[in-house]
Protein backbone atom coordinates (compact mmCIF):
# COMPACT_ATOMS: atom_id res chain seq x y z
CA UNK A 1 0.00 0.00 0.00
CA UNK A 2 2.96 2.33 0.58
CA UNK A 3 3.97 2.03 -3.09
CA UNK A 4 0.35 2.57 -4.13
CA UNK A 5 0.14 5.79 -2.11
CA UNK A 6 3.41 7.06 -3.54
CA UNK A 7 2.21 6.34 -7.07
CA UNK A 8 -1.07 8.19 -6.52
CA UNK A 9 0.83 11.13 -5.03
CA UNK A 10 2.97 11.23 -8.17
CA UNK A 11 -0.14 11.30 -10.39
CA UNK A 12 -1.67 14.12 -8.34
CA UNK A 13 1.57 16.06 -8.63
CA UNK A 14 1.52 15.69 -12.41
CA UNK A 15 -2.06 16.94 -12.49
CA UNK A 16 -1.04 19.97 -10.45
CA UNK A 17 1.71 20.83 -12.92
CA UNK A 18 -0.70 20.45 -15.83
CA UNK A 19 -3.77 22.30 -14.54
CA UNK A 20 -2.82 24.44 -11.56
CA UNK A 21 -4.49 24.50 -8.16
CA UNK A 22 -7.08 27.10 -9.07
CA UNK A 23 -8.87 25.43 -11.98
CA UNK A 24 -9.80 22.29 -13.82
CA UNK A 25 -8.24 22.99 -17.17
CA UNK A 26 -5.48 25.59 -16.83
CA UNK A 27 -2.79 25.02 -19.44
CA UNK A 28 0.71 26.30 -18.75
CA UNK A 29 2.45 25.59 -22.05
CA UNK A 30 1.48 24.85 -25.63
CA UNK A 31 2.11 21.42 -27.09
CA UNK A 32 4.20 21.81 -30.25
CA UNK A 33 4.19 18.14 -31.27
CA UNK A 34 1.42 18.44 -33.86
CA UNK A 35 1.72 20.59 -36.97
CA UNK A 36 -1.33 22.66 -37.89
CA UNK A 37 -2.13 22.40 -41.57
CA UNK A 38 -4.43 25.38 -42.14
CA UNK A 39 -3.75 25.84 -45.87
CA UNK A 40 -6.40 23.38 -47.10
CA UNK A 41 -8.36 23.15 -43.86
CA UNK A 42 -12.08 23.90 -43.86
CA UNK A 43 -13.35 25.35 -40.59
CA UNK A 44 -15.56 23.00 -38.54
CA UNK A 45 -18.08 24.64 -36.17
CA UNK A 46 -18.13 23.24 -32.64
CA UNK A 47 -21.90 22.69 -33.04
CA UNK A 48 -21.06 19.99 -35.61
CA UNK A 49 -18.96 18.16 -33.01
CA UNK A 50 -21.67 18.40 -30.35
CA UNK A 51 -24.36 17.22 -32.80
CA UNK A 52 -22.18 14.28 -33.89
CA UNK A 53 -22.09 13.10 -30.28
CA UNK A 54 -25.72 13.94 -29.50
CA UNK A 55 -27.60 13.46 -32.77
CA UNK A 56 -29.52 16.19 -34.51
CA UNK A 57 -31.59 17.22 -31.50
CA UNK A 58 -30.21 19.29 -28.63
CA UNK A 59 -29.87 17.39 -25.37
CA UNK A 60 -30.05 18.57 -21.79
CA UNK A 61 -27.37 16.80 -19.76
CA UNK A 62 -28.45 18.16 -16.39
CA UNK A 63 -28.16 14.76 -14.72
CA UNK A 64 -26.01 11.74 -15.40
CA UNK A 65 -24.52 8.70 -13.67
CA UNK A 66 -21.58 6.64 -14.84
CA UNK A 67 -19.71 3.65 -13.42
CA UNK A 68 -16.43 2.02 -14.31
CA UNK A 69 -12.99 0.93 -13.16
CA UNK A 70 -9.87 3.07 -12.83
CA UNK A 71 -6.75 0.98 -13.45
CA UNK A 72 -3.06 1.79 -12.95
CA UNK A 73 0.32 0.10 -12.63
CA UNK A 74 2.30 0.22 -9.38
CA UNK A 75 5.95 -0.79 -8.93
CA UNK A 76 6.03 -3.38 -6.13
CA UNK A 77 9.76 -4.08 -6.53
CA UNK A 78 12.67 -3.09 -8.74
CA UNK A 79 11.71 -5.63 -11.40
CA UNK A 80 8.01 -6.18 -10.84
CA UNK A 81 4.75 -4.29 -11.37
CA UNK A 82 1.22 -4.95 -10.18
CA UNK A 83 -1.98 -3.68 -11.75
CA UNK A 84 -4.36 -2.05 -9.29
CA UNK A 85 -8.00 -1.30 -9.88
CA UNK A 86 -10.48 1.06 -8.23
CA UNK A 87 -14.20 0.99 -8.85
CA UNK A 88 -15.51 4.47 -9.56
CA UNK A 89 -18.90 6.15 -9.76
CA UNK A 90 -19.58 9.70 -10.92
CA UNK A 91 -23.00 11.37 -10.62
CA UNK A 92 -23.85 14.89 -11.74
CA UNK A 93 -26.91 17.02 -11.05
CA UNK A 94 -26.56 20.53 -12.45
CA UNK A 95 -23.33 21.95 -11.04
CA UNK A 96 -23.10 19.43 -8.19
CA UNK A 97 -21.09 16.21 -8.51
CA UNK A 98 -20.52 13.12 -6.39
CA UNK A 99 -17.41 11.11 -7.24
CA UNK A 100 -16.65 7.84 -5.43
CA UNK A 101 -13.63 5.53 -5.65
CA UNK A 102 -13.60 2.15 -3.93
CA UNK A 103 -10.65 -0.19 -3.31
CA UNK A 104 -11.33 -3.42 -1.41
CA UNK A 105 -13.12 -2.31 1.79
CA UNK A 106 -12.10 1.36 1.64
CA UNK A 107 -14.08 4.09 -0.13
CA UNK A 108 -13.42 7.76 -0.77
CA UNK A 109 -16.42 9.87 -1.71
CA UNK A 110 -16.02 13.44 -3.02
CA UNK A 111 -18.80 16.04 -3.15
CA UNK A 112 -18.13 19.02 -5.42
CA UNK A 113 -20.43 22.05 -5.82
CA UNK A 114 -18.27 23.84 -8.38
CA UNK A 115 -16.19 25.56 -5.70
CA UNK A 116 -15.68 23.30 -2.69
CA UNK A 117 -14.66 19.64 -2.56
CA UNK A 118 -15.45 17.60 0.55
CA UNK A 119 -13.92 14.13 0.91
CA UNK A 120 -15.48 11.42 3.08
CA UNK A 121 -13.34 8.36 3.80
CA UNK A 122 -14.99 5.15 5.00
CA UNK A 123 -13.75 1.65 5.75
CA UNK A 124 -15.99 -1.41 6.00
CA UNK A 125 -19.02 0.87 6.21
CA UNK A 126 -17.59 2.99 9.05
CA UNK A 127 -16.99 6.68 8.40
CA UNK A 128 -13.42 7.60 9.31
CA UNK A 129 -12.97 11.20 8.16
CA UNK A 130 -14.73 14.14 6.52
CA UNK A 131 -12.39 16.80 5.15
CA UNK A 132 -12.58 19.83 2.86
CA UNK A 133 -9.83 19.57 0.25
CA UNK A 134 -7.48 22.07 -1.30
CA UNK A 135 -4.15 21.98 -3.10
CA UNK A 136 -2.99 19.05 -5.19
CA UNK A 137 -5.70 16.55 -4.25
CA UNK A 138 -8.49 19.05 -4.95
CA UNK A 139 -6.94 19.85 -8.36
CA UNK A 140 -6.71 16.15 -9.20
CA UNK A 141 -10.36 15.46 -8.32
CA UNK A 142 -11.55 18.47 -10.35
CA UNK A 143 -9.58 17.17 -13.31
CA UNK A 144 -11.01 13.65 -13.05
CA UNK A 145 -14.58 14.95 -12.76
CA UNK A 146 -14.16 17.35 -15.69
CA UNK A 147 -12.86 14.71 -18.13
CA UNK A 148 -14.68 11.50 -17.15
CA UNK A 149 -16.44 9.87 -20.08
CA UNK A 150 -16.69 13.16 -22.03
CA UNK A 151 -20.13 14.01 -20.59
CA UNK A 152 -18.90 17.06 -18.62
CA UNK A 153 -16.88 18.18 -21.66
CA UNK A 154 -19.91 17.96 -23.95
CA UNK A 155 -21.98 19.90 -21.42
CA UNK A 156 -19.36 22.65 -21.50
CA UNK A 157 -19.11 22.72 -25.30
CA UNK A 158 -22.91 22.89 -25.69
CA UNK A 159 -22.98 26.10 -23.62
CA UNK A 160 -23.15 29.10 -26.01
CA UNK A 161 -21.00 31.06 -23.56
CA UNK A 162 -18.01 28.74 -24.00
CA UNK A 163 -15.30 30.24 -26.22
CA UNK A 164 -14.11 27.64 -28.74
CA UNK A 165 -11.81 28.35 -31.69
CA UNK A 166 -11.14 25.96 -34.57
CA UNK A 167 -7.36 25.90 -35.05
CA UNK A 168 -7.04 23.61 -38.06
CA UNK A 169 -6.15 20.13 -39.22
CA UNK A 170 -3.17 18.50 -37.52
CA UNK A 171 -1.45 15.13 -37.50
CA UNK A 172 -3.65 14.23 -34.50
CA UNK A 173 -6.93 15.32 -36.09
CA UNK A 174 -8.86 18.59 -36.30
CA UNK A 175 -7.88 20.77 -33.36
CA UNK A 176 -10.00 23.15 -31.30
CA UNK A 177 -8.85 25.45 -28.48
CA UNK A 178 -11.17 26.18 -25.55
CA UNK A 179 -10.65 29.27 -23.41
CA UNK A 180 -12.00 29.49 -19.86
CA UNK A 181 -11.48 31.84 -16.91
CA UNK A 182 -8.77 29.45 -15.70
CA UNK A 183 -6.77 29.20 -18.91
CA UNK A 184 -7.13 27.19 -22.09
CA UNK A 185 -7.03 23.59 -23.30
CA UNK A 186 -7.37 21.74 -26.61
CA UNK A 187 -9.39 18.89 -28.03
CA UNK A 188 -9.14 16.94 -31.27
CA UNK A 189 -11.79 15.25 -33.39
CA UNK A 190 -11.35 12.36 -35.80
CA UNK A 191 -12.65 12.02 -39.35
CA UNK A 192 -16.12 11.25 -37.97
CA UNK A 193 -16.10 14.48 -35.90
CA UNK A 194 -15.95 12.53 -32.63
CA UNK A 195 -13.71 13.88 -29.85
CA UNK A 196 -10.94 11.36 -29.31
CA UNK A 197 -8.24 13.42 -27.59
CA UNK A 198 -7.89 16.21 -24.99
CA UNK A 199 -4.67 18.02 -24.13
CA UNK A 200 -4.17 19.98 -20.91
CA UNK A 201 -0.56 21.11 -20.71
CA UNK A 202 1.56 17.94 -20.79
CA UNK A 203 -1.38 15.72 -19.86
CA UNK A 204 -3.31 14.07 -22.69
CA UNK A 205 -6.50 12.02 -22.54
CA UNK A 206 -7.49 9.71 -25.39
CA UNK A 207 -10.98 8.25 -25.82
CA UNK A 208 -12.05 5.07 -27.62
CA UNK A 209 -14.71 2.33 -27.83
CA UNK A 210 -17.61 4.65 -28.72
CA UNK A 211 -21.15 3.37 -28.19
CA UNK A 212 -24.68 4.76 -28.41
CA UNK A 213 -26.18 5.76 -25.05
CA UNK A 214 -29.71 7.21 -25.10
CA UNK A 215 -29.04 9.02 -28.37
CA UNK A 216 -25.51 10.10 -27.46
CA UNK A 217 -22.25 8.64 -28.73
CA UNK A 218 -19.90 8.23 -25.77
CA UNK A 219 -16.54 6.52 -25.19
CA UNK A 220 -16.39 3.48 -22.92
CA UNK A 221 -12.62 3.75 -22.60
CA UNK A 222 -10.23 6.57 -21.79
CA UNK A 223 -6.50 6.67 -21.15
CA UNK A 224 -4.63 9.43 -19.30
CA UNK A 225 -0.93 9.97 -19.97
CA UNK A 226 1.85 12.49 -19.46
CA UNK A 227 3.52 12.63 -22.84
CA UNK A 228 4.06 8.97 -23.76
CA UNK A 229 3.95 7.76 -20.13
CA UNK A 230 0.64 6.15 -19.17
CA UNK A 231 -0.75 7.27 -15.80
CA UNK A 232 -4.02 5.33 -15.67
CA UNK A 233 -6.96 4.25 -17.78
CA UNK A 234 -10.71 3.95 -17.18
CA UNK A 235 -13.01 1.29 -18.55
CA UNK A 236 -16.63 2.40 -18.22
CA UNK A 237 -19.35 -0.14 -17.55
CA UNK A 238 -22.52 1.96 -17.63
CA UNK A 239 -23.75 5.45 -18.52
CA UNK A 240 -27.13 6.76 -17.40
CA UNK A 241 -28.20 10.09 -18.87
CA UNK A 242 -30.94 12.33 -17.54
CA UNK A 243 -32.33 9.86 -14.97
CA UNK A 244 -35.79 10.77 -13.73
CA UNK A 245 -34.38 11.47 -10.28
CA UNK A 246 -30.84 12.34 -9.29
CA UNK A 247 -28.96 10.56 -6.50
CA UNK A 248 -30.39 11.30 -3.07
CA UNK A 249 -27.05 12.51 -1.77
CA UNK A 250 -27.01 15.25 -4.45
CA UNK A 251 -30.58 16.34 -3.78
CA UNK A 252 -29.88 16.82 -0.08
CA UNK A 253 -26.41 18.31 -0.49
CA UNK A 254 -25.85 21.74 1.00
CA UNK A 255 -22.37 23.19 1.44
Secondary structure, DSSP 8 states (H G I E B T S, - for coil): -HHHHHHHHHHHHHHHHHH-TT-SS---S---SS--B-TT-----HHHHHHHHH-SS----SEEEEEEEEEEEEEEETTEEEEEEEEEEEEEETTEEEEEEEETTEEEEEEE-SS-EEEEEEETTEEEEEEE--HHHHHHHHHHHHHGGGHHHHHHHTSTTSEEEEEEEETTEEEEEEEETTEEEEEEE-TTS-EEEEEETTEEEEEEEEEEETTEEEEEEEEEEETTEEEEEEEEEEEEES-SS--HHHHS---
